[in-house]
Amino acid sequence: MIRELDSVVLRVDKPELGLEAGDVGTVVHVYGGGEGYEVEFATLTGHTLGVLTLAPEEVRAVEESDLLHVRRAEVA
């Protein structure tokens, strides 16, 4: 079960924010016991790229075998 403050992995691209499947965000709110999630995506230095309301099928919990990868994002 995904909870508030958990890290989650984006399953879909969100080009309007420059986000790609595989990007990692932090859950800031859980709607209705998991019917949806408010997720913040930020750079490693803390610059917020966006906060999105996402359906359960658009994110997944971080798994033990996941590996972080760094890429550059457009920062306004």
Contacts in CASP RR format, 6 or more apart in sequence:
PFRMAT RR
TARGET T0000
AUTHOR 0000-0000-0000
METHOD contacts of the structure
MODEL  1
MIRELDSVVLRVDKPELGLEAGDVGTVVHVYGGGEGYEVEFATLTGHTLG
VLTLAPEEVRAVEESDLLHVRRAEVA
1 34 0 8 1.000
2 8 0 8 1.000
2 27 0 8 1.000
2 30 0 8 1.000
2 34 0 8 1.000
2 37 0 8 1.000
2 59 0 8 1.000
2 61 0 8 1.000
3 27 0 8 1.000
3 30 0 8 1.000
4 27 0 8 1.000
4 28 0 8 1.000
4 29 0 8 1.000
4 30 0 8 1.000
5 26 0 8 1.000
5 27 0 8 1.000
5 28 0 8 1.000
6 26 0 8 1.000
6 27 0 8 1.000
6 61 0 8 1.000
6 62 0 8 1.000
7 24 0 8 1.000
7 25 0 8 1.000
7 26 0 8 1.000
7 27 0 8 1.000
7 62 0 8 1.000
8 24 0 8 1.000
8 25 0 8 1.000
8 26 0 8 1.000
8 27 0 8 1.000
8 37 0 8 1.000
8 39 0 8 1.000
8 59 0 8 1.000
8 60 0 8 1.000
8 61 0 8 1.000
8 62 0 8 1.000
9 22 0 8 1.000
9 23 0 8 1.000
9 24 0 8 1.000
9 25 0 8 1.000
9 59 0 8 1.000
9 60 0 8 1.000
9 61 0 8 1.000
9 62 0 8 1.000
9 66 0 8 1.000
10 19 0 8 1.000
10 20 0 8 1.000
10 21 0 8 1.000
10 22 0 8 1.000
10 23 0 8 1.000
10 24 0 8 1.000
10 25 0 8 1.000
10 39 0 8 1.000
10 41 0 8 1.000
10 54 0 8 1.000
10 58 0 8 1.000
10 59 0 8 1.000
11 21 0 8 1.000
11 22 0 8 1.000
11 57 0 8 1.000
11 58 0 8 1.000
11 59 0 8 1.000
11 60 0 8 1.000
12 21 0 8 1.000
12 58 0 8 1.000
13 19 0 8 1.000
13 20 0 8 1.000
13 21 0 8 1.000
14 20 0 8 1.000
14 52 0 8 1.000
17 41 0 8 1.000
17 49 0 8 1.000
17 50 0 8 1.000
17 52 0 8 1.000
18 49 0 8 1.000
18 73 0 8 1.000
18 74 0 8 1.000
19 41 0 8 1.000
19 49 0 8 1.000
19 52 0 8 1.000
20 71 0 8 1.000
23 41 0 8 1.000
24 41 0 8 1.000
24 62 0 8 1.000
24 68 0 8 1.000
25 39 0 8 1.000
25 40 0 8 1.000
25 41 0 8 1.000
25 42 0 8 1.000
26 39 0 8 1.000
26 40 0 8 1.000
26 42 0 8 1.000
27 37 0 8 1.000
27 38 0 8 1.000
27 39 0 8 1.000
28 38 0 8 1.000
28 39 0 8 1.000
28 40 0 8 1.000
28 51 0 8 1.000
29 37 0 8 1.000
29 38 0 8 1.000
30 36 0 8 1.000
30 37 0 8 1.000
30 38 0 8 1.000
31 37 0 8 1.000
31 38 0 8 1.000
31 53 0 8 1.000
34 56 0 8 1.000
35 56 0 8 1.000
36 53 0 8 1.000
36 54 0 8 1.000
36 55 0 8 1.000
36 56 0 8 1.000
37 53 0 8 1.000
37 54 0 8 1.000
37 56 0 8 1.000
37 59 0 8 1.000
38 51 0 8 1.000
38 52 0 8 1.000
38 53 0 8 1.000
38 54 0 8 1.000
39 51 0 8 1.000
39 52 0 8 1.000
39 54 0 8 1.000
39 59 0 8 1.000
40 48 0 8 1.000
40 50 0 8 1.000
40 51 0 8 1.000
41 48 0 8 1.000
41 49 0 8 1.000
41 50 0 8 1.000
41 51 0 8 1.000
41 52 0 8 1.000
42 48 0 8 1.000
42 49 0 8 1.000
42 50 0 8 1.000
43 49 0 8 1.000
43 73 0 8 1.000
43 75 0 8 1.000
44 70 0 8 1.000
47 75 0 8 1.000
49 73 0 8 1.000
49 75 0 8 1.000
END
